[in-house]
Amino acid sequence: MEVTGTICYIGAVHNVTDKFRKREFAIIEEPKGRRSWDNYIRLQCEQRDVFLLNDFQVGQKVRIEFEIKGTMYEKDGHKLFPTNLKVLSIEALGVLLPRPSATEEIDPFDDLAHYSDIRP
């Protein structure tokens, strides 16, 4: 599958276990058809692919190829079906925007709504 949009959040590398690490990021998808609202999509890079994001920044337009990855487990008698969008490749589109200054801080725990001013 493929999606095009603008990066609105890049998280830190998270070492889940000794053998598994991931890095989440989000994009605002390019508008399609008659949709008039922003469509935020959370994706993740896994293992050595976490470093793919080092060459990208918030505000940059990208094309992403991904696969849907899901599992099932039981907790407290309920079946849960978490899914993730695992990045296979990421490609920069258009002009690279200047990086934020070193004094500019972005709180990775902020709600994505704070990034709504960044639109494709």
Buried (B, 14 or more C-beta within 10 A) or exposed (E): EEBBBBBBBBBEEEEEEEEEBBBBBBBBBBBEEEEEEBEBBEBBBBEEBBEBBEEBBBBBBBBBEBEEEEEEEEEEEEEEEEEBBBBEEBEBBEEEBEEEEEEEEEEEEEEEEEBEEBEB
